[in-house]
Amino acid sequence: MTAIRDGSASTQHAKPRSEWSRRLGRFRRNKLGMLGLFIVVLACVGAFLAPWIAPYHYAELNPTQALLPTGSDGHLLGTDILGRDILSRVIFSLRTALFIAITAELLSLAISFLVGLLAGYRGGRIDQWLMAGTDVMFAFPGYLFAVLLVAVLGRSTWAVILALTVASWVGLSRLLRAQILRMKSLEFVEAGRAMGATGWTLVMRYMVPGAMGPVLVSTSFGIPANMLAESGLALLGLGVAPPLPSIGTMIIDGYEYVQSYPHLIGWPVAIFVLIMLAFTWVGDGVRDAFDVDES
């Protein structure tokens, strides 16, 4: 009887799961989301360790072994027209794409927080002026703006990052402003204000945590969008400067030989599509985890 009473007491006094724990549990039950997360983590680890795990240097030339098929002579995915190892170039291409995409998304997130929080919390003329500026940027095609910016700044990693950052912060800042406006009228925020919480405390302790759900969902889809934009810029000849590899550059280099040597494009595109799908699965899982209908 004592054991039963102790068990029931421990159950009654068990701490309730937090909202974040429940959301994490919902994400874990999403099989595609977990598979996508595994692939994304594997890709990020591989990209970080690229100098050590790539069998060859991405710029190493060997004309005597040009256009080797898949699995030939120690080249798992074959070689390109200049004898460069395709697997090594794909690994370094993913390293470049992930670095650009994640860095651009983090910078975009920082700008969006500054603009969205300030506009949503302060309101008035500040909100009007900031939203007028975002409306101007929103009306201009983001990808076209990125193309123009890279064309002006020149081909470099940081030029592409800056272009993608400038082209992608607008939508996220508008989303964050809308979330802050919604949070301002909620009862627990009013309670915090009644207890004497300052503006900074109200924003960072009460409003931002409640607004993070849609922001995380947007970010999870923003990273693969940046990866796709980086490859698109490379296809236009405006990506990172050679000899640094890019999926878009590899497609351009192998385009003329695709009928005779389909592995030149097939492997880079297949791996890139898999990574993009993995990010999409993660984004879908995060969106479902934060879906209010499931709460």
Protein Blocks (a to p, Z undefined) as FASTA:
>chain_A
ZZmmmmmmmmmmpccddfklmmmmmmmmmmklmmmmmmmmmmmmmmmmmmmmpmbdfklc
cfklgoiaehiehianopafkopafklmmmmmmmmmmmmmmmmmmmmmmmmmmmmmmmmm
ngmmllmmmmmmmmmmmmpcfklmmmmmmmmnopafklmmmmmmmmmmmmmmmmmmmmmm
mmmmpmklmmmmmnopafklmmmmmmmmmmmmmmmmmmmmmmmmmmmmmmmmmmnopacc
dfbdcfklmmmmmmmmmmmmmmlmmmmmmmmmmmmmmmmmmmmmmmmmmpmklZZ
